Structures are given as structure tokens and as C-alpha cells.
Amino acid sequence: MFRNIFNIILIFLLFTFDTPAYTIEFSQKSIENYTLKISKKFSKTYCNSIKFGISNDGALKFSIGETNKEFSNNNLNQYIDYDLLNRNIILSLENNCQIFDFPEYELEKLTFK
């Protein structure tokens, strides 16, 4: 008798305090803000490297490496639109650093896993 009452109370508690698991959904606004954050970080690192006196190739490799290290473990990486990211980086370099001859094809190396 005691065992049956205990089982009923246990089942009641299990069903009462069960919390459902929902999938994580990201808004388009948060993805765009994340893309802007990446482009600002890349352009800032590239500009500072060029101003410090590092060659264009060295600054590019350093900027790609630093940006990959910083943003490689984010959940939003699978939702990045790389065309938009590349355009934002180019615009940021033109507006903030006055670099107009940046090789756009080099940005293909900037990928997040």
C-alpha cells in the first residue's frame, strides 16, 4: 500500500516538474549584429597591423588568424552570410582605414567552423 502511494506521488512530481526543451532560435537582428562585430574586429586588426608596419600579406594572415580565434566557438557561426560579411569588411576598411585596394578574394580564408 505504501509503495503504491509512493509511486503515485513520484509520478505526479515527475510530470509536474518536467520542463520541455526548446530549440534555440536566433533573430536576424542578432545575426546581423554578430556579422558587424566580426567585420569591425577584422578591419580594426588589419588597420592596426598595417599602421604598425607589418606587410600587407602578414597583416592579412594575422587578422584572419586573430578573428578566427576569437569567433570560432560561437553558436551563430552556422548562420553567417559570408557575402554580407565580406562586403561589411570591405566597407569598414574603406571607411575607417582608407584602404581601397584590399584583395576581396583573400577573405575566403575567413571561415568559422
C-alpha positions in Angstrom: 0.0 0.0 0.0 2.7 2.4 1.0 4.7 1.6 -2.2 1.7 2.3 -4.4 1.1 5.7 -2.8 4.8 6.5 -3.1 4.8 5.6 -6.8 1.8 7.8 -7.5 3.4 10.8 -5.7 6.6 10.2 -7.6 4.9 10.0 -11.0 2.9 13.1 -10.2 6.1 15.0 -9.3 7.9 13.9 -12.4 5.2 15.1 -14.7 4.6 18.3 -12.8 8.2 19.5 -12.8 9.1 18.3 -16.2 10.4 21.2 -18.3 10.3 21.0 -22.1 13.5 21.6 -24.1 13.1 24.1 -26.9 15.4 24.7 -29.8 17.5 27.8 -29.8 16.3 30.3 -32.4 18.3 33.4 -33.3 16.8 36.5 -34.7 18.0 38.0 -37.9 19.0 41.2 -36.0 21.3 39.2 -33.7 22.9 37.5 -36.7 23.5 40.9 -38.4 24.9 42.4 -35.3 27.3 39.5 -34.9 28.4 39.9 -38.6 29.1 43.6 -37.9 31.0 42.7 -34.8 33.2 40.3 -36.8 33.8 42.8 -39.6 34.7 45.6 -37.2 37.2 43.3 -35.4 38.8 42.2 -38.6 39.1 45.7 -40.0 40.4 47.1 -36.7 43.1 44.3 -36.5 44.1 44.8 -40.2 44.3 48.6 -39.9 46.4 48.4 -36.7 48.7 45.8 -38.3 49.3 48.0 -41.4 49.9 51.1 -39.2 52.3 49.1 -37.1 54.4 48.4 -40.2 53.6 44.8 -40.9 53.4 43.9 -44.6 50.0 43.6 -46.3 50.3 39.8 -46.5 51.4 39.5 -42.9 48.7 41.8 -41.7 46.1 39.8 -43.7 47.2 36.5 -42.2 47.4 37.9 -38.7 43.9 39.5 -39.0 42.4 36.3 -40.3 44.0 34.2 -37.6 43.0 36.5 -34.8 39.4 36.8 -36.0 39.1 33.1 -36.4 40.5 32.5 -32.9 38.1 35.0 -31.3 34.9 34.0 -33.0 35.4 30.3 -33.8 33.3 29.0 -30.8 30.1 31.0 -31.3 26.7 29.3 -32.0 25.9 32.0 -34.6 28.7 30.9 -36.9 26.4 28.5 -38.8 24.1 31.3 -39.8 26.7 33.8 -41.1 26.2 35.1 -44.6 29.8 35.3 -45.9 28.9 37.6 -48.8 27.4 40.1 -46.4 30.4 39.7 -44.0 32.9 40.3 -46.9 31.0 43.4 -48.0 30.9 44.7 -44.5 34.7 44.1 -44.1 35.4 45.9 -47.4 33.2 48.9 -46.4 34.8 49.1 -43.0 38.3 49.0 -44.4 37.4 51.8 -46.9 35.6 54.0 -44.4 37.9 53.6 -41.4 41.3 52.9 -42.8 41.1 54.4 -46.3 42.2 51.1 -47.8 40.6 50.8 -51.3 42.7 48.1 -52.9 42.0 45.3 -50.5 42.1 41.8 -52.2 38.5 40.6 -51.7 39.3 37.0 -52.7 41.6 36.7 -49.7 38.5 36.9 -47.4 37.6 33.4 -48.5 40.1 32.2 -45.9 38.0 33.8 -43.2 35.6 30.9 -42.3 34.3 29.7 -39.0 33.7 26.1 -38.1 
